[in-house]
Amino acid sequence: MRVWALPLALLALASCVTYSVARRQHQHVDVTPMRLGAFDPVALAKRLRSMQAGWPRSRNFDCAKLKCVALTFDDGPGEHTPRLLDLLRDRDVRATFFVVGQMVAADKGGRTVRRIVDEGHEIGNHSWSHPPLTALPLHRMKQELRHTEEIVRRLTGVRMQVMRPPYGATDARVAAETRREGLAQILWNLDTLDWRDRVTEIVAKRAGHAKPGSIVLMHDIHRTTVDAVPKVLDTLTKRGFTFVTVSELYGRAPSPGKMYTER
């Protein structure tokens, strides 16, 4: 994984932008880059040094032989994400987080997104304001991807290698642009529909139907989803699953522009 030059990485973004669910509908949203601010450069320098050997840290699982499953969480970071990270840390589970740029900007100086990286999870690009990329002109699509790439890189030192198109909306134009940006398109083969059915038991039951090689779609912005995670982990652990990040599922960084739904 490439790590950008230290002087650039020591820049940070500060913002008080808030994210509205209404903006996730097909409305125009301002994607002006956030203003630069200051934060602890010593902490970031230490984090960058720890990543020189590559990020995310691979645990070298052979998912061709193991029953692997990739849990993925969209639309954060949000108010429930720290509790989710606590649950995953306590069980030594890694996941993949597809973050929305506006949510990152609203996250108290990037505390949660840095924690995602520091604790070994994979982080992916989920656009700046969550529009359907297929409905945008090319320059807006570029802005949506690049502004989120920029804020995550400046806060964490990481350049993302995976993305998830909002609503799963993709086409040849999106594939071409993600290829230019060095991002693989990660979709899913198991949708918990947790955005629609915000009932913990229902979400846990659906996620528990994963099969080897599944990519499971959930959203860490919903309390009911985070509440379901312990049951999901218990159920899949009893079924003999190993929890991996998306890149670990494939044993390598997925190819830019290519679309993936399962192993």
Number of C-alpha atoms within 10 A of each C-alpha: 15 14 18 14 10 15 10 11 21 21 20 24 22 20 17 13 13 11 19 11 7 8 13 17 13 11 12 11 13 10 16 10 17 18 10 13 11 11 16 10 15 10 10 21 16 10 17 22 12 12 18 11 12 13 20 21 16 14 11 11 16 13 18 13 8 14 18 27 26 27 26 25 24 20 27 25 28 20 14 18 22 18 14 20 21 11 17 18 14 9 12 11 18 23 21 22 31 26 28 27 31 28 24 30 27 18 21 14 19 23 14 19 25 19 14 21 21 17 16 20 24 25 27 28 31 26 29 28 26 23 24 19 23 17 12 15 10 14 8 14 21 18 16 25 24 18 21 27 25 20 26 29 20 23 23 25 27 26 22 24 23 28 26 25 24 22 13 14 14 18 11 10 16 20 19 14 17 25 16 12 18 18 26 24 26 23 23 20 16 20 16 22 16 22 16 8 13 15 15 18 15 17 26 24 15 16 27 20 14 23 18 19 23 22 29 24 19 25 24 29 20 19 18 21 28 25 20 19 21 15 18 22 22 14 18 20 13 8 13 12 20 20 21 28 26 31 17 25 28 19 17 11 16 21 15 20 23 15 19 18 14 20 17
